[in-house]
């Protein structure tokens, strides 16, 4: 087991860094959604699809 860990420590570290980055992104997105922020900025008038959304 210790040999396997020592042979794969680089992969394990990279995996942990990627998992932490993804967790931070998800946490930020959840916080923004909870605070009413939109991922697109919320300016529907300036959006290319703004006329589609305005007709609904």
MOCOR-V894758 format. One line per field, one symbol per residue. burial: # if it has 16 or more other ideal C-beta (glycine too) atoms within 10 Angstrom, else .. A space follows every 10 residues. Layout:
BEGIN
burial=???
END
This chain:
BEGIN
burial=.......... .......... .......... .......... .......... ......
END
